[in-house]
Amino acid sequence: MPPARLQITTLADLLEWYEKNLCQVSLTDPRGFRVRFLPGDFIHLIKLKTKYGKEPSNARLILAEIREGKILLRPGRFDIQRAAELPWAAPLATDPGFICPNWVALGQGDEAYVKNFGSDDQPAHRVMICKRVGTIRRVVTIFPREKISQPIRRTQIWP
């Protein structure tokens, strides 16, 4: 059973929740590696877009404007599903179904953490791509995936 989805009220509240529950806690994967969420990655994790449809380039400035209430939630300017499912990130990091090399061709990152939050009949896979930085795994992105193919499963590096 997946954690409850967040009830999104304001972008500032969402950012505050993200920093408190993912950035400021110590998460360890089953292999003993620390999994880190950085404040600047919040923008990419919820797919925040400018009014021109692009991801903002100055994360520090955007985060400050969010905290000040200058940037508001607007339909179409972020991915509601990804934002609401941020609580799923901690169990994905600490209790994945399996970990394999990143198979996303154009993406950055080295490892993919995969977990099915649904059932065998109705899977709800989530994939978290992490970059290896020594013994730390830095989260790059999280996204839903309908099916996980057997070739991907065969490359798993954990368990």
Residue, then its C-alpha position, 0 to 999 in steps of 0.5 A: m500500500p503506498p503512502a497517502r498522496l499529498q494534498i497540495t495547497t500552495l507551492a510554498d507548503l509543498l516545498e516546505w514538506y519536501e525539504k522537511n521530509l526528504c532533504q532533512v532526513s537521512l535515508t539509506d537504501p538496502r545496500g547501506f548507501r545514503v540516498r539524498f534529496l537536494p532542495g534544488d532538485f525539487i523543481h525537476l521532481i515536480k516538473l515545474k515550468t515557467k510560463y514559456g513551458k521551460e524548466p527554470s534554470n536558476a533553482r536557487l532564485i526560484l526556490a527563494e521566490i516560492r518561499e516568498g509566495k511569488i510563484l504560485l500553483r498554476p494548472g499546467r505549470f507542474d505535474i500534479q501526480r508527481a507532486a502529490e506522490l512525493p511521499w512515495a519517494a522515501p519508501l522507494a529509496t529505502d525499500p525498493g523492489f529492485i535496483c538496476p542500472n539506469w536504462v533511460a537513454l537520454g537521462q542522467g543518473d546511474e541507478a534506477y530504484v524500482k518499486n510497485f506500489g500497486s498489485d500484480d494485476q494493477p501495477a503502479h511502478r515508480v522509478m527513481i533515478c539516482k546518480r552515484v556520488g561515492t557512497i551517496r545516491r543523489v536523486v535525479t528524478i522520479f517518474p511513473r512507469e506502467k510496465i517494467s520489462q524482463p530485460i530490465r529486471r534481468t540487469q538488476i544489481w540488487p537484490 
